[in-house]
Amino acid sequence: MKKIGIILTASVLSIGMFSSATSAVSTVEEQLVAKVASTGEIVTKEDLLKKFRSTFPGIFDFVNASDFHMSSNTYPEDETTRYHLFFNKLQNGKDIHGSIGFYGEDFEIESFNYDPVSTPDALFPAKFSKEEAKKVATDFVKKFLKDGNYKLGEDYNDYYNYSKQILTRPISYSFSFNRMKDDVEIADQSVSVTVLGNGEIVGFSGSHITKSPTFEDVKKVNDRKEALEKVKGNLTAKLQYQVNTNYETGENDVKLVYVPDVLSINAITGEWFNGKEFVVEQPNKKKYVKVTETALPAKHNGITKEEAKKSAEKLLQVKSNKVKLSIQSVEEVKNSNGQEIFSVHYMYNYGNSGSGSTLEFDKKTGELLQYHNTQNGLLVEMDETKEEVTISKEEAIAQAVKYLKELVPSYLHEYAMPLEEGYHDETMGNYYITFPRIVNGVMVMGDQISVNIHKDGSLDNLNVVRPQIEEWPSLEGVISSKEAEDILNKALNIKMSYWKENQKKENKHYNLIYSPTFNETAFNVLEADSGNWINQYNMEVTPEVSHPTAAEELNYLIKAKVLTVNDPKTFNGDATVSRGEAIKIMMNSLTYIYETSIHRDSESIKQSYTNVDPKHASYQAIERAVEAGILKTDQKTFDLNSPITKEELAVWYIRALGLEQAAKQNNIFKNEFTDSKKVKVENTGYVVLAHSLGLVKAEKNQFNPTKEVTYADLAVSSIRLAYEIANKGRDFRYDY
């Protein structure tokens, strides 16, 4: 491994260096100059900036050289040095931050990005449409990426298309470009560009370009139809359970699906290609072999915090007298699967540095659920590794089973021996092994035990992904595998691209590969009971609704997942909104809200209203609104079902803007509405401010304070509120 010599200033030596080894990274902090031993070259911040400015002139011109800080790192599995420039800067009264990533001795630019600041032109409705942003991204690639020909990928999407997008954040578009050779895509050579709704480039990431590559001759490819028929002739349908977890609600969606089991082929030789290497024959379909045929007893019948700590100390035994183990804390929480666990936070301290991670134990069984061995990486850094004999794949699997029987015994009868080859990191000698869960004789996609075995046979990582499923879909009524194969074959096509075998760093040769696609995408599967196509990752198509005046606003809220509409045909934008629904929509538009109780101790969960407990659908939104001062707890209950009125909505909005103290000064506000007497005296300031800011408007000088708010009204006013908050008011971006 290359060594990086470091020249440190006195101030750095006095402060000490801290390196987080959760990612096993050796980090050089700011105020340093790095010296690469292989070349003797001194690398400075100015060197990196010079390369960046020459490559991307005009980008980050608003950041001075003095604003940038520098760091560098190497990964144990990759000897190449990476350099980082990052900044935090106050611009127009807003704190923004960004970074630039460099790779190798030539300072190849891996990425740059900065946190999108909220600008008027980038908020909805954005100044630039998706098509206009696409042109900006395309022009950027043509202007700056001179080394190669790039083509826009067909599957680009809005960045918030599949996740919630709060309205105070600017609209952002992401585009992917594939590098081409002879009009054929190079599979591992792509770049992505992120464009704000105001047309500003705020993000770029690219792949490392292989130097002096060689390519198979595209003129020598076999007939496409023959290749397609060969692939079709070897396609089979595999029945699986598919588990998708909604991490906002914590709910698991389980489906029985048929997935295609088929390999790619070399477009010239016709050899089968499994994504890593060429094989002469299509591999035989493996049958499931359980890790253990019968259930083993649990490791413990419940454990305490102290027992969890002792188990962690035993597992984390130090292998060097230069390293000291410190257990930082032991917390009793629930994980994302709803299991009660003990989360153990630990540190390895050595010299002036340290590294740490977290272990998780099942409280009921005392069995290990999450483990990451940071010590092996530290020993590499400290040059304290001993010459080891690298074990074979078979030995690694045997070691993995041994650790599972010792650390996770009670689950093993539900899991099968590895069905896939797994990944072998030849640089580090590590093996990455997966044990899939089997239910009703069917493999579960999204439920597995992952084990990483170090080259010396020690345990590197263990991860038990075990969603809590109450009821598994029945196998009765599913279409036959023959029917599924017929449907798959009709949708099957092949796409040619360049691939490197094994993706080894030293391998510079690209082969022409025909890869299967279904309905022109790689992510579609069949619903087993109906035979209908569904997206493997539940990437739903959001519904669109119609409305004479507020259709654009309503559909934006739906797409951003602020407003949920189950049936667009029956949705009525002019229907009144209940108080419970209104506060939920309002808080969804202002902050990210996760409806699970992940990592929350049950004793710390608050309940502000007696009729809204943690299981209620509006609980998280209401508690978030209470924390933000939008709702008051002067009443024991919260009336969820009565309609929200214009007057109450005005009060909520002004509180959200942080203007309540001003609004309480009723004597400084003139209520000149013709129906002024209908407004409660104590709410005069709120109503006048909300109207003057254009949030909740009067009509023909009548405010109509008791008028019930409709979905259309709420959509329009929510966007206006988000604009005010993003540009003048408070920041509700993150949940507490």
Sequence and secondary structure as in RCSB ss.txt:
>XXXX:A:sequence
MKKIGIILTASVLSIGMFSSATSAVSTVEEQLVAKVASTGEIVTKEDLLKKFRSTFPGIFDFVNASDFHMSSNTY
PEDETTRYHLFFNKLQNGKDIHGSIGFYGEDFEIESFNYDPVSTPDALFPAKFSKEEAKKVATDFVKKFLKDGNY
KLGEDYNDYYNYSKQILTRPISYSFSFNRMKDDVEIADQSVSVTVLGNGEIVGFSGSHITKSPTFEDVKKVNDRK
EALEKVKGNLTAKLQYQVNTNYETGENDVKLVYVPDVLSINAITGEWFNGKEFVVEQPNKKKYVKVTETALPAKH
NGITKEEAKKSAEKLLQVKSNKVKLSIQSVEEVKNSNGQEIFSVHYMYNYGNSGSGSTLEFDKKTGELLQYHNTQ
NGLLVEMDETKEEVTISKEEAIAQAVKYLKELVPSYLHEYAMPLEEGYHDETMGNYYITFPRIVNGVMVMGDQIS
VNIHKDGSLDNLNVVRPQIEEWPSLEGVISSKEAEDILNKALNIKMSYWKENQKKENKHYNLIYSPTFNETAFNV
LEADSGNWINQYNMEVTPEVSHPTAAEELNYLIKAKVLTVNDPKTFNGDATVSRGEAIKIMMNSLTYIYETSIHR
DSESIKQSYTNVDPKHASYQAIERAVEAGILKTDQKTFDLNSPITKEELAVWYIRALGLEQAAKQNNIFKNEFTD
SKKVKVENTGYVVLAHSLGLVKAEKNQFNPTKEVTYADLAVSSIRLAYEIANKGRDFRYDY
>XXXX:A:secstr
   EEEEE HHHHHH     GGGT EEE SSEEEEETTTTEEE HHHHHHHHHHHSTTTTTTS GGGEEEEEEEE
TTEEEEEEEEEEEEEETTEEEEEEEEEETTTTEEEEEEE     TTTSSS SS HHHHHHHHHHHHHHH  SSEE
EE TT EETTTTS   TTS  EEEEEEEEEETTEEEEEEEEEEEEETTS EEEEEE    SS EE  GGG   HH
HHHHHHHHT EEEEEEEEEEETTTTEEEEEEEEEEE  EEETTT  EE SSSEESS        BS SS    S 
S   HHHHHHHHHHHT  S TT EEEEEEEEEEE TTS EEEEEEEEEEETTEEEEEEEEEETTT  EEEEE  H
HHHHHHTT         HHHHHHHHHHHHHHHSGGGGGGBB   S  EEETTTTEEEEEEEEEETTEEEEEEEEE
EEE TTS EEEEEEE    S    STT   HHHHHHHHHHHEEEEEEEEEGGG TT  EEEEEEEEEETTBSSEE
EETTT  EEETT          TTTHHHHHHHHHTTSS  S TTT  TTSB BHHHHHHHHHHHHS    S TT 
 GGG   SSTT  TTSTTHHHHHHHHHTTSS  SSSS   SSB BHHHHHHHHHHHTT HHHHT GGG     TT
GGGS GGGHHHHHHHHHTTSS  BTTB  TT B BHHHHHHHHHHHHHHHHHTS    S  
